[in-house]
Amino acid sequence: MALYRKRHGVPAITRFEILEKARPAIMGTSLMKATKQAPGRMFETLGGIPVEPVYSARPSDPPPPGEFPYTRGIHASMYRGKLWTMRQFSGFATAAETNRRYRYLLSQGQSGLSVAFDLPTLMGLDADDPAALGEVGKCGVSISSLADMETLFDGIPLDRVSVSMTINSPASILFAMYLAVAEKQGAGWGRLEGTLQNDALKEYIAQKEYIYPPRPSMRLVTDSIVFSTQSVPKFNPVSISGYHIREAGSTAVQELAFTLRDGIEYVDWVLERGVPVDAFAGRLSFFFNAHSDFFEEIAKYRAARRMWARIMRDRFGARDERSWKLRFHAQTAGCSLTWQQPYNNVMRTTMQALAAVMGGCQSLHTNSLDEAYALPSEHAVTLALRTQQIIAHESGVASTPDPFGGSYFVETLTDRVEADALDYIRRIDEMGGMIPAIERGFPQSEIANASYAYQRQVEAGERTIVGVNAFVAGEEPGLELLQVGEDAARAQEAALAGLRKRRDNNRVDRSLEALREAARGSANTMPPILDAVRAYATTGEICRALGDVFGTWTEKSVV
């Protein structure tokens, strides 16, 4: 500050210093905590103006970052102390090809891995299943057995790299494979960090990649949360996901309300197992969409933290501060990307990523410009990663938490988003919870109506989508696209045939029968799933064994 005064001729005592002296009374104990900062980073503007750890104009403003109810952020220093984790959702073709992409991304400065699985894996099908024809490796990596998972993470130390896995209905199986690979690497489960999506409820609401009926699916999620609480304490066993709810066409309020109500449902089920709330709630994580309405998205994230803190403290009686803090990953909105004028998607992604950072995300994935056409090419995914790095290191937005805090517009939006989301939660509570609401089609119909209303606005020209219904160009630029052919499917089929010949099939059969027996009773299903995985039972074989007990699910259409 003294150097700045001398350089610019500012009087010795400034109004900023008067505010600095008054700030401890306004900001409470978090001010000193917020001075924590990462080494090697400057906290000043390009012109040399110092950037303060926290800003606040009025005593009536929300409490500072790091203090209940965390409207302004869950940590006092936020990105001054540690930047968000930069993830790129990646997976295609075979485990070996995806492993090469992971090594490349890590070499380019990515700080965590996020695994994308192909559609057969998401649906619990092996690569050689007739129902998988034409889909193997196309929208993610094909994982049919522990052998594939060993290849996927070959040379990647799981006790030093955070791993997120976007898998839901077969989540327990893929989680068991990940744990078995860690065992083989000698990486203790207590050191593993990452996140399993494992959000069955949002499948029925939005994504529709379900296998079993809702209640057995909830049992599998609950089993994995209980198991992880006891055996994998640093790993987040569920990522309660609003992302896919928004991708299905919901509003920001619906995304927030249905996501937090799903979270309430998971807490209720784990509590029924006799696990104290503070033993597991601190490892629940959330996954939100970062859409195009810049200020509404920031308000959504701020409202989410405040709502969850009060839900955990007041509804569930949590006393550990970690249980109150909503930690979330964000991904820019895939549904906003257009195949028309695809380079416009770079700007969309940048704006959406900036909103996620301004809103206080803990990790972030930026979509690539070519994802309306295909899985991202290496060039496109690198540009998407560079987008995050430029925001982090060149924009200055990481220098102080919640820079829009105190804005009349953002504070009003935050209050309105919270009020409308709480009204949805109240209505679902009155229906008896999220599963009865899903069974009667309530969230599904609300999302369908919102999606229809939005599309009508676009088609009527009431909402402008640049390059689609306005500012339309002629010829589109050519893109170098990633092509995944049928070679991956052939390779996977051959690998599975070889696996089935060399494994101990009697051991596989015994492990699958033990799993069926556990599913028929009330035992936790994770230990027998682990045993089946270690015996090299396949994803499809384990899913079928569970289906023998749980059955399958067909959704009633929403009118």
Secondary structure, DSSP 8 states (H G I E B T S, - for coil): -HHHHHHHT--SS-HHHHHHHHHHHHHTTHHHHTT---TT---B-TT--B--S---S-TTS---TTSTT-TT-SSSSGGGT---EEEEEE--BSHHHHHHHHHHHHHTT--EEEEEB-HHHHTT--TTSGGGTTTTTTSSB---SHHHHHHHTTT--TTTSEEEEE--TTHHHHHHHHHHHHHHHT--GGG--EEE---HHHIIIII----S-HHHHHHHHHHHHHHHHHH-TTEE-EEEE-HHHHHTT--HHHHHHHHHHHHHHHHHHHHHTT--HHHHGGGEEEEEEE-S-HHHHHHHHHHHHHHHHHIIIIIS---SHHHH---EEEEE-GGG--SSSTTHHHHHHHHHHHHHHHTT-SEEE---TTTTTSS--HHHHHHHHHHHHHHHHTSSGGGSS-TTTT-HHHHHHHHHHHHHHHHHHHHHHHHTSHHHHHHTTHHHHHHHHHHHHHHHHHHTTSS--BTTTBS--SS----------THHHHHHHHHHHHHHHHS-HHHHHHHHHHHHHHHHSSS-SHHHHHHHHHTT--HHHHHHHHHHHH---------
